[in-house]
Amino acid sequence: MSSAIVTGAYGAIGSAICQGLVDKGYDLTLVGRDEARLMNLQQKLETRAAGGRVDYHVVDLSLKASIVSFARSRNKPLDLLINNAATGPLRRTESAEGVEMQWAVNVLSYFRMIHYFKDHMINRPDARIVNVASYWAGGLDLSDPEFRKRPYDNDVAYRQAKQADRMMTVAWAGRLKGSNITVNACHPGDVNSKLSNSFGFGGHETPAEGAATPLFLAVDERIKGVTGKYFEHLQEVRCSFSSDHKAIEALFNELVRSL
């Protein structure tokens, strides 16, 4: 049976992704910081589970130590990792490890989850990593990614984080080539959620519609072997950030420092 991890599992899009995977029979691990919400989602999903097991793990994705502890606790193979967690605080805040919160959760958690779980995925027949990014991306400033010098703006911080996720996808795809692990990124859908509300937006799509593209990358046979690509609305879209290999390497080298 195929196994999956979804971060940000109990958000609007995350829970819809989890429902889709449970319906496909995945052995699913829900990841988030709020244990009560994880337990509630677990109970709901277990009523519709198509043969797979649903469990959860409490992880503070803003903290390296929490991710490392989670990775060390897992003693079984992994077929699918969906990095979906995201945050958009209105004011600049820092994790307990002193990292600006959007950079910590929206970027470093993706990078760290891939790094610390890739050994669980190597040599699986069709291992996939899906990074939930956004079309709302750009403005990455590696000279000040944590807004220590410039004024913090949650929208600017989010856009640069999603650019970093898309660039990171290309970098990891190259490094994992030959391992049977593919890495792709996508814009999900425009869903009315706590995250979108933090930027002053609503959303016109249902959670299920928002989850459609991440699920497509996760389970569709047509995506088998496809790696390093960016998708919107179930279609591959040219990513303006993926051809700047010098910038991609600079970002990767910066992120390696977080390990």
C-alpha positions as CSV (number, residue, x, y, z in Angstrom):
1,M,0.0,0.0,0.0
2,S,1.3,3.5,-0.9
3,S,2.0,5.9,2.0
4,A,1.8,9.6,2.0
5,I,2.5,12.6,4.3
6,V,0.6,15.9,3.9
7,T,1.8,19.0,5.8
8,G,-0.8,21.7,6.6
9,A,-3.3,18.8,6.6
10,Y,-6.2,20.5,8.3
11,G,-6.4,23.7,6.3
12,A,-9.1,24.2,3.7
13,I,-7.0,22.9,0.8
14,G,-5.0,20.5,2.9
15,S,-8.0,18.6,4.2
16,A,-9.4,18.3,0.7
17,I,-6.1,16.9,-0.5
18,C,-6.2,14.4,2.4
19,Q,-9.7,13.4,1.5
20,G,-8.6,12.7,-2.1
21,L,-5.7,10.5,-0.9
22,V,-7.8,8.6,1.5
23,D,-10.4,7.9,-1.2
24,K,-7.4,6.5,-3.3
25,G,-6.5,4.1,-0.5
26,Y,-3.3,5.8,0.7
27,D,-1.8,5.0,4.1
28,L,-1.9,8.7,5.2
29,T,0.0,10.7,7.9
30,L,-1.5,14.1,8.7
31,V,1.0,16.7,9.8
32,G,0.4,20.0,11.6
33,R,0.9,21.8,14.9
34,D,-2.6,21.7,16.4
35,E,-3.3,18.2,17.8
36,A,-7.0,18.8,18.3
37,R,-7.5,19.7,14.7
38,L,-5.4,16.8,13.5
39,M,-7.4,14.4,15.7
40,N,-10.7,15.8,14.4
41,L,-9.6,15.4,10.7
42,Q,-8.3,11.9,11.4
43,Q,-11.6,10.9,12.8
44,K,-13.5,12.3,9.8
45,L,-11.2,10.7,7.3
46,E,-11.3,7.3,9.0
47,T,-15.0,7.1,8.2
48,R,-14.3,7.2,4.5
49,A,-10.9,5.4,4.3
50,A,-10.7,3.1,1.4
51,G,-8.5,0.5,3.0
52,G,-5.7,2.8,4.1
53,R,-4.7,3.8,7.6
54,V,-4.9,7.4,8.8
55,D,-2.7,8.7,11.5
56,Y,-1.2,12.0,12.5
57,H,2.0,13.5,13.8
58,V,2.2,16.8,15.7
59,V,5.0,18.8,14.1
60,D,5.9,22.5,14.4
61,L,7.0,23.0,10.8
62,S,8.6,26.3,11.7
63,L,11.3,24.4,13.7
64,K,14.1,22.3,12.3
65,A,14.2,20.3,15.5
66,S,10.6,19.3,15.2
67,I,11.0,18.1,11.6
68,V,14.2,16.2,12.4
69,S,12.4,14.5,15.3
70,F,9.5,13.5,13.0
71,A,11.8,12.1,10.3
72,R,13.7,10.1,12.9
73,S,10.5,8.6,14.3
74,R,9.4,7.2,11.0
75,N,10.4,3.7,10.3
76,K,8.6,2.9,7.1
77,P,8.9,3.8,3.4
78,L,7.3,6.9,1.9
79,D,5.8,7.2,-1.6
80,L,4.3,10.7,-1.5
81,L,5.2,13.9,0.3
82,I,2.9,16.9,-0.2
83,N,4.4,20.1,1.2
84,N,1.2,22.2,1.6
85,A,1.7,24.1,4.9
86,A,1.6,27.9,4.7
87,T,1.2,30.9,6.9
88,G,0.9,34.6,6.3
89,P,1.0,36.6,9.6
90,L,0.1,40.3,9.3
91,R,3.1,41.3,11.4
92,R,6.6,40.1,11.3
93,T,7.0,37.2,13.8
94,E,9.8,34.7,14.4
95,S,9.9,31.0,15.2
96,A,11.3,29.7,18.4
97,E,14.5,29.2,16.5
98,G,14.6,32.9,15.5
99,V,13.6,32.6,11.9
100,E,11.0,34.9,10.3
101,M,7.8,32.9,10.2
102,Q,6.9,32.9,6.5
103,W,10.4,32.0,5.6
104,A,10.5,29.2,8.2
105,V,7.1,27.6,7.3
106,N,6.6,28.5,3.6
107,V,10.1,27.8,2.5
108,L,12.4,26.1,5.0
109,S,9.8,23.5,6.0
110,Y,9.5,22.4,2.4
111,F,13.2,22.2,2.0
112,R,13.8,20.4,5.3
113,M,10.9,17.9,4.8
114,I,12.4,17.0,1.4
115,H,15.9,16.7,2.8
116,Y,15.1,14.7,5.9
117,F,12.5,12.4,4.2
118,K,14.1,11.7,0.8
119,D,15.9,8.6,2.2
120,H,12.5,7.1,3.0
121,M,11.5,7.6,-0.7
122,I,14.6,6.5,-2.6
123,N,14.0,3.4,-4.7
124,R,10.3,3.4,-4.2
125,P,8.6,2.5,-7.6
126,D,6.9,5.9,-8.1
127,A,7.9,8.3,-5.3
128,R,6.6,11.8,-5.7
129,I,7.1,15.1,-4.0
130,V,4.5,17.9,-4.6
131,N,5.3,21.4,-3.5
132,V,2.1,23.5,-3.2
133,A,3.4,26.9,-4.4
134,S,1.4,29.7,-6.1
135,Y,1.0,31.8,-9.3
136,W,1.3,34.7,-6.8
137,A,5.1,34.6,-6.8
138,G,8.1,36.9,-7.3
139,G,10.3,39.5,-5.7
140,L,12.7,37.1,-3.9
141,D,15.4,39.0,-2.1
142,L,18.1,36.7,-1.0
143,S,20.0,39.6,0.6
144,D,17.2,39.9,3.1
145,P,14.8,37.0,2.9
146,E,13.7,37.4,6.5
147,F,12.9,41.1,6.4
148,R,15.6,42.0,8.9
149,K,16.5,45.2,7.0
150,R,13.4,46.1,4.9
151,P,9.9,46.7,6.3
152,Y,7.9,43.6,6.6
153,D,4.9,43.1,4.3
154,N,3.1,39.8,4.5
155,D,2.1,39.9,0.8
156,V,5.7,40.5,-0.3
157,A,6.9,37.8,2.1
158,Y,4.4,35.3,0.7
159,R,5.2,36.1,-2.9
160,Q,8.9,35.6,-2.4
161,A,8.3,32.4,-0.5
162,K,6.3,30.9,-3.3
163,Q,9.0,31.9,-5.8
164,A,11.5,30.1,-3.7
165,D,9.3,27.0,-3.6
166,R,9.1,26.9,-7.4
167,M,12.9,27.4,-7.7
168,M,13.6,24.9,-5.0
169,T,11.5,22.3,-6.9
170,V,13.8,22.6,-9.9
171,A,16.9,22.3,-7.7
172,W,15.7,19.2,-5.9
173,A,14.4,17.6,-9.2
174,G,18.0,17.8,-10.6
175,R,19.6,16.5,-7.4
176,L,17.2,13.6,-7.1
177,K,17.3,12.5,-10.7
178,G,18.0,8.8,-11.0
179,S,16.5,8.1,-7.6
180,N,12.9,7.4,-8.8
181,I,11.8,10.5,-6.8
182,T,10.0,13.2,-8.9
183,V,9.5,16.8,-7.6
184,N,6.9,19.1,-9.0
185,A,5.2,22.4,-7.9
186,C,1.8,23.8,-8.5
187,H,-0.6,26.5,-7.9
188,P,-3.6,24.9,-6.1
189,G,-6.8,26.9,-6.5
190,D,-8.3,30.1,-5.2
191,V,-10.1,29.0,-2.1
192,N,-11.6,31.1,0.7
193,S,-9.3,30.2,3.6
194,K,-7.6,31.5,6.6
195,L,-4.5,32.0,4.5
196,S,-6.1,33.9,1.6
197,N,-8.0,36.0,4.2
198,S,-4.7,37.0,5.7
199,F,-3.8,38.7,2.4
200,G,-7.2,40.4,2.1
201,F,-8.6,37.9,-0.5
202,G,-11.5,35.4,-0.5
203,G,-11.8,32.7,-3.1
204,H,-14.2,31.5,-5.8
205,E,-13.3,27.8,-5.8
206,T,-14.3,25.0,-3.4
207,P,-11.6,23.2,-1.4
208,A,-12.0,20.2,-3.6
209,E,-11.4,22.4,-6.7
210,G,-8.4,23.9,-5.0
211,A,-7.0,20.5,-4.2
212,A,-7.5,19.2,-7.8
213,T,-4.0,20.1,-9.1
214,P,-2.0,18.9,-6.1
215,L,-3.9,15.6,-6.3
216,F,-3.3,15.4,-10.0
217,L,0.4,15.6,-9.4
218,A,0.2,13.2,-6.6
219,V,-1.7,10.3,-8.2
220,D,-2.2,10.7,-11.9
221,E,-0.4,8.1,-14.0
222,R,0.3,10.7,-16.7
223,I,2.7,12.5,-14.3
224,K,4.8,9.4,-13.6
225,G,8.4,10.3,-14.4
226,V,7.7,14.0,-14.9
227,T,9.9,16.2,-12.6
228,G,11.0,19.7,-12.1
229,K,7.8,21.2,-13.6
230,Y,5.2,23.8,-12.5
231,F,1.4,23.3,-13.0
232,E,-1.8,25.3,-12.8
233,H,-5.3,24.0,-13.4
234,L,-4.0,20.5,-14.2
235,Q,-1.7,21.8,-16.9
236,E,2.0,22.3,-17.1
237,V,2.8,26.0,-17.2
238,R,6.1,27.6,-18.1
239,C,7.7,28.9,-14.9
240,S,9.6,32.2,-15.4
241,F,11.9,31.3,-12.4
242,S,13.0,27.9,-13.5
243,S,15.5,29.0,-16.2
244,D,17.6,31.2,-14.0
245,H,20.0,28.4,-12.9
246,K,22.4,30.8,-11.2
247,A,19.7,32.1,-9.0
248,I,18.4,28.6,-8.3
249,E,21.8,27.5,-7.1
250,A,22.2,30.6,-5.0
251,L,18.9,29.9,-3.3
252,F,19.7,26.2,-2.8
253,N,23.0,27.1,-1.2
254,E,21.2,29.5,1.1
255,L,18.7,26.9,2.1
256,V,21.3,24.3,2.8
257,R,22.5,26.5,5.6
258,S,19.2,25.8,7.4
259,L,20.0,22.1,7.8
